[in-house]
């Protein structure tokens, strides 16, 4: 099992890079120690793989284009394939620890296009109205699935037949989720706008490629073949923020990374992240994080992270809805 302290994205994209995830066995198990994440949240991203998770301690909030869900310790759920999502930590009294099974649905199907995929895998994995499934121990059938998710983490990868046992465990969980979601699968009219989802991903990729440059809303709109008005609508619909707010958040994330990992000057970092002069960069960074750039660097490089207590005043350009 991997211990995770940060998220890795593919270059120039918000698609998550999953180290250790291979075509031969498209699965990884991880323990996400979320308090170690520099930004105190997991930024907007997506991955083709399905994400099954269980909250060991703390409390987090998931955001998807369709809304938000809060997950305290003892709950869990599933993020569906290719769903845009971000996570913010809510607990300040205990560590926020999350266990995750991340796998390509083909692991269950066995092969693309076969009967198992058509009958059992695709109906759930392709259900765009089911972005996020929440599981609580208060409901017996959901509690059973949570127990199955936890038990699957206890399988010993060094034991003979581990891969077969794990695939069997994930298949049983998948069938339970399919059964649990049967009533929602017939209501496709509630599904999010797939075209908007594709457009927002195109614009997010454009921002990652050009965040150091001057970017206008017109530039973003043209990258996705949209009008400026439609560009604003897509950002609000999918990310619940404006294009400018998202661009600023990406620039600040890059600045945090450079401050924590390099010795580049504040002036150089401000220009490299598209935040301009050292004075403007310092003002913007303090407004949104509560720290001056050099103060943030000292705290992170001296301690390896900023404590949960210090993070109470930590803010970002957009306040997500509760």
VEXMINU-867296 format. One line per 8 residues: number of its first residue (from 1); their letters; for each residue x, y, z of C-alpha. Coordinates in nm, 4 decimals, decimal comma, m for minus. Layout:
% residues N
NUM) a) X:Y:Z  ...
% end
This chain:
% residues 322
1) xxxxxxxx) 0,0000:0,0000:0,0000  0,1319:0,3425:m0,0958  0,1465:0,6292:0,1554  0,0335:0,9437:m0,0278  0,1206:1,3010:0,0733  0,0468:1,4761:m0,2563  m0,1301:1,4337:m0,5866  0,0605:1,3924:m0,9125
9) xxxxxxxx) m0,0894:1,5206:m1,2377  0,0096:1,4397:m1,5932  0,2138:1,7197:m1,7470  m0,0109:1,9926:m1,8857  m0,3299:1,8326:m1,7566  m0,5535:1,7809:m1,4537  m0,5631:1,4072:m1,5160  m0,4057:1,2306:m1,2201
17) xxxxxxxx) m0,0886:1,0335:m1,2727  m0,1130:0,7080:m1,0770  0,2348:0,5650:m1,0041  0,2348:0,1862:m1,0039  m0,0839:0,1671:m1,2102  m0,0079:m0,0700:m1,5018  m0,2086:m0,2297:m1,7848  m0,1056:m0,5726:m1,6539
25) xxxxxxxx) m0,2820:m0,5064:m1,3229  m0,4600:m0,1687:m1,3239  m0,4989:m0,1247:m0,9490  m0,3321:0,0561:m0,6598  m0,4169:0,0793:m0,2905  m0,3179:0,3915:m0,1026  m0,3354:0,5585:0,2357  m0,3831:0,9312:0,1751
33) xxxxxxxx) m0,2543:1,1361:0,4694  m0,4325:1,4498:0,3602  m0,2909:1,6884:0,6202  0,0457:1,6625:0,4427  m0,0958:1,8078:0,1197  0,0582:2,1547:0,0727  m0,2632:2,3272:m0,0324  m0,4798:2,1628:0,2379
41) xxxxxxxx) m0,7025:2,0309:m0,0350  m0,6752:1,7963:m0,3321  m0,7181:2,0153:m0,6438  m0,9646:1,9513:m0,9246  m0,8607:1,6448:m1,1226  m0,9937:1,3324:m1,2887  m0,8834:0,9810:m1,3784  m1,0303:0,7016:m1,5852
49) xxxxxxxx) m0,9936:0,4693:m1,2876  m1,2725:0,4284:m1,0337  m1,1976:0,5460:m0,6803  m1,3366:0,3462:m0,3863  m1,2545:0,5016:m0,0508  m1,3029:0,4764:0,3233  m1,2488:0,7563:0,5768  m1,0332:0,6225:0,8581
57) xxxxxxxx) m1,0242:0,9503:1,0533  m1,1048:1,3176:1,0173  m1,3612:1,4656:0,7821  m1,3459:1,5743:0,4184  m1,5732:1,7334:0,1619  m1,5851:1,6134:m0,1993  m1,6805:1,8554:m0,4763  m1,7994:1,7395:m0,8192
65) xxxxxxxx) m1,9803:1,9310:m1,0949  m2,3048:1,7894:m0,9533  m2,2569:1,9185:m0,5987  m2,0838:1,8425:m0,2688  m2,0844:1,5630:m0,0110  m1,9266:1,5505:0,3351  m1,7557:1,2323:0,4544  m1,6764:1,2009:0,8261
73) xxxxxxxx) m1,4761:0,9127:0,9726  m1,6495:0,5766:0,9210  m1,8128:0,6733:0,5898  m1,6889:0,6098:0,2383  m1,7954:0,5970:m0,1209  m1,7066:0,5795:m0,4865  m1,5942:0,8425:m0,7365  m1,6894:0,7223:m1,0822
81) xxxxxxxx) m1,4686:0,6958:m1,3890  m1,3524:1,0270:m1,5468  m1,5446:1,2394:m1,2942  m1,3989:1,5807:m1,2123  m1,3566:1,6110:m0,8365  m1,1667:1,7928:m0,5664  m1,1403:1,7328:m0,1922  m1,0935:1,9679:0,1015
89) xxxxxxxx) m1,0069:1,8711:0,4575  m1,2544:1,9804:0,7237  m1,1220:1,8353:1,0497  m0,8860:2,0437:1,2615  m0,8977:1,8178:1,5684  m0,7641:1,4935:1,4223  m0,5705:1,3806:1,1171  m0,7595:1,3387:0,7913
97) xxxxxxxx) m0,6715:0,9885:0,6691  m0,8377:0,8188:0,3732  m0,7869:0,4667:0,2337  m0,8411:0,4208:m0,1398  m0,8818:0,1400:m0,3913  m0,8153:0,2892:m0,7363  m0,8758:0,0582:m1,0324  m0,9732:0,0452:m1,3975
105) xxxxxxxx) m1,3176:m0,1186:m1,4332  m1,1649:m0,3533:m1,6924  m1,0056:m0,5316:m1,3959  m1,3540:m0,6545:m1,3102  m1,4769:m0,7002:m1,6665  m1,1737:m0,9014:m1,7744  m1,1843:m0,7663:m2,1318  m1,3375:m0,4792:m2,3238
113) xxxxxxxx) m1,6658:m0,5520:m2,4990  m1,7444:m0,8843:m2,3328  m2,0728:m0,9776:m2,1672  m1,9574:m0,8960:m1,8136  m1,8563:m0,5455:m1,9183  m2,1825:m0,4818:m2,1059  m2,4117:m0,6295:m1,8409  m2,2454:m0,5288:m1,5145
121) xxxxxxxx) m1,9591:m0,2824:m1,5592  m2,0645:m0,0244:m1,8176  m2,4106:0,0486:m1,6692  m2,2442:0,1849:m1,3557  m1,9094:0,3145:m1,4874  m2,0757:0,5084:m1,7719  m2,3598:0,6493:m1,5585  m2,2776:1,0207:m1,5678
129) xxxxxxxx) m2,5598:1,0905:m1,3199  m2,3652:0,8876:m1,0633  m2,0589:1,1049:m1,0195  m2,0200:1,0247:m0,6511  m2,1809:0,7559:m0,4358  m2,1907:0,8187:m0,0610  m2,1947:0,5258:0,1821  m2,2839:0,5575:0,5492
137) xxxxxxxx) m2,2714:0,2942:0,8269  m2,6182:0,4027:0,9430  m2,7863:0,2181:0,6524  m2,7401:m0,1621:0,6729  m2,6847:m0,2331:0,3011  m2,4352:0,0543:0,2798  m2,2623:m0,0550:0,6009  m2,2110:m0,3963:0,4407
145) xxxxxxxx) m2,0344:m0,2369:0,1428  m1,8149:m0,0280:0,3726  m1,7122:m0,3453:0,5558  m1,6265:m0,5102:0,2247  m1,4170:m0,2088:0,1198  m1,2215:m0,2209:0,4468  m1,1713:m0,5978:0,4320  m1,0258:m0,5733:0,0815
153) xxxxxxxx) m0,7418:m0,3610:0,2208  m0,6461:m0,6499:0,4509  m0,5606:m0,8864:0,1670  m0,1916:m0,9730:0,1715  m0,0290:m0,8892:m0,1618  0,2464:m1,1402:m0,0863  0,0053:m1,4321:m0,0574  m0,0478:m1,6757:m0,3433
161) xxxxxxxx) m0,3532:m1,5780:m0,5480  m0,3647:m1,2205:m0,4155  m0,4600:m1,0667:m0,7515  m0,7481:m1,3120:m0,8004  m0,8712:m1,2606:m0,4438  m0,8591:m0,8832:m0,4841  m1,0427:m0,8892:m0,8170  m1,3081:m1,1102:m0,6592
169) xxxxxxxx) m1,3441:m0,8708:m0,3637  m1,3764:m0,5665:m0,5927  m1,6261:m0,7532:m0,8122  m1,8466:m0,8282:m0,5119  m1,8321:m0,4643:m0,4031  m1,9134:m0,3548:m0,7580  m2,2218:m0,5783:m0,7735  m2,3436:m0,4354:m0,4414
177) xxxxxxxx) m2,2961:m0,0807:m0,5688  m2,4751:m0,1654:m0,8936  m2,7652:m0,3069:m0,6974  m2,7700:m0,0088:m0,4612  m2,7772:0,2358:m0,7536  m3,0359:0,0546:m0,9664  m3,3100:0,3127:m0,9128  m3,0839:0,6040:m1,0140
185) xxxxxxxx) m2,9567:0,4307:m1,3268  m3,2960:0,4672:m1,4949  m3,3024:0,8481:m1,4510  m3,0539:0,9671:m1,7115  m3,2336:1,2999:m1,7464  m3,0635:1,4062:m1,4212  m2,7159:1,3415:m1,5618  m2,4700:1,6330:m1,5845
193) xxxxxxxx) m2,3955:1,7920:m1,9216  m2,1270:1,5693:m2,0798  m2,0391:1,8336:m2,3392  m1,9740:2,0848:m2,0604  m1,7546:1,8271:m1,8884  m1,5425:1,7855:m2,2024  m1,5193:2,1626:m2,2510  m1,4079:2,2341:m1,8942
201) xxxxxxxx) m1,1353:1,9705:m1,9198  m1,0107:2,1312:m2,2419  m0,9939:2,4721:m2,0739  m0,8255:2,3311:m1,7612  m0,5577:2,1738:m1,9812  m0,5108:2,5076:m2,1605  m0,4599:2,6833:m1,8262  m0,2015:2,4255:m1,7180
209) xxxxxxxx) m0,0141:2,4782:m2,0439  m0,0216:2,8592:m2,0243  m0,0650:2,9628:m1,6588  0,2642:3,1574:m1,6630  0,1344:3,3713:m1,9506  m0,1310:3,6393:m1,9669  m0,4592:3,4506:m2,0215  m0,7935:3,6149:m2,0975
217) xxxxxxxx) m1,1399:3,4650:m2,0838  m1,1454:3,5026:m2,4623  m0,8340:3,2823:m2,4862  m1,0034:3,0111:m2,2788  m1,3274:3,0347:m2,4730  m1,1471:3,0059:m2,8067  m0,9484:2,7037:m2,6838  m1,2781:2,5195:m2,6274
225) xxxxxxxx) m1,4639:2,6760:m2,9252  m1,7075:2,8570:m2,6959  m1,8389:3,2079:m2,6556  m1,7130:3,4012:m2,3542  m2,0589:3,3843:m2,1992  m2,0658:3,0058:m2,2400  m1,7144:2,9857:m2,0955  m1,8354:3,1535:m1,7747
233) xxxxxxxx) m2,1383:2,9223:m1,7632  m1,9293:2,6075:m1,7995  m1,6893:2,7103:m1,5221  m1,9749:2,7897:m1,2862  m2,1613:2,4719:m1,3771  m1,8643:2,2363:m1,3418  m1,6240:2,3975:m1,0924  m1,8562:2,6442:m0,9158
241) xxxxxxxx) m1,6141:2,9320:m0,9767  m1,5228:3,1855:m1,2425  m1,2430:3,1304:m1,4970  m1,0316:3,3970:m1,3248  m1,0757:3,2361:m0,9825  m0,9661:2,8992:m1,1183  m0,6665:3,0504:m1,2998  m0,5569:3,2258:m0,9797
249) xxxxxxxx) m0,5930:2,9052:m0,7780  m0,3700:2,7164:m1,0238  m0,1064:2,9905:m1,0126  m0,1083:2,9848:m0,6328  m0,0790:2,6053:m0,6273  0,2268:2,6302:m0,8506  0,3685:2,9036:m0,6289  0,3219:2,6883:m0,3170
257) xxxxxxxx) 0,5022:2,4025:m0,4868  0,7958:2,6221:m0,5928  0,8236:2,7869:m0,2511  0,8257:2,4496:m0,0759  1,0547:2,2638:m0,3169  1,3010:2,5217:m0,4546  1,5184:2,8129:m0,3482  1,4075:3,0364:m0,6336
265) xxxxxxxx) 1,3552:3,4005:m0,5379  1,0071:3,5365:m0,4707  1,0457:3,7602:m0,7765  1,1304:3,4672:m1,0033  0,8477:3,2550:m0,8633  0,5958:3,5356:m0,9075  0,6860:3,5697:m1,2759  0,7106:3,1922:m1,3319
273) xxxxxxxx) 0,3586:3,1431:m1,1925  0,2022:3,4308:m1,3865  0,1504:3,6421:m1,0726  0,3762:3,9280:m1,1796  0,6045:4,1403:m0,9638  0,7185:4,0359:m0,6170  0,4965:4,3022:m0,4558  0,1807:4,1917:m0,6383
281) xxxxxxxx) 0,2654:3,8238:m0,5904  0,3259:3,8785:m0,2180  m0,0010:4,0691:m0,1773  m0,2034:3,8057:m0,3661  m0,0349:3,5134:m0,1887  m0,0989:3,6620:0,1561  m0,4616:3,7458:0,0746  m0,5389:3,3884:m0,0214
289) xxxxxxxx) m0,3169:3,1858:0,2107  m0,2652:3,4044:0,5170  0,1133:3,3830:0,4732  0,3809:3,5933:0,3111  0,5682:3,3829:0,0505  0,8923:3,3617:0,2526  0,6991:3,2840:0,5700  0,5251:2,9982:0,3908
297) xxxxxxxx) 0,8601:2,8714:0,2603  1,0180:2,8759:0,6069  0,7278:2,6979:0,7720  0,7090:2,4302:0,5027  1,0800:2,3675:0,4555  1,1504:2,3719:0,8307  0,8603:2,1513:0,9378  0,7692:1,9509:0,6275
305) xxxxxxxx) 0,4173:2,0910:0,6487  0,2071:2,3649:0,8100  0,0125:2,2319:1,1052  m0,3629:2,1917:1,1026  m0,3832:2,4580:1,3748  m0,1964:2,7126:1,1648  m0,4099:2,6229:0,8640  m0,7320:2,7496:1,0229
313) xxxxxxxx) m0,7011:3,0834:0,8465  m0,5866:2,9321:0,5174  m0,8002:3,0470:0,2244  m0,8063:3,0184:m0,1516  m0,9549:3,2385:m0,4250  m1,2924:3,0686:m0,4128  m1,4878:2,9581:m0,1118  m1,6571:2,6308:m0,2030
321) xx) m2,0227:2,5923:m0,1029  m2,0812:2,4104:0,2239
% end
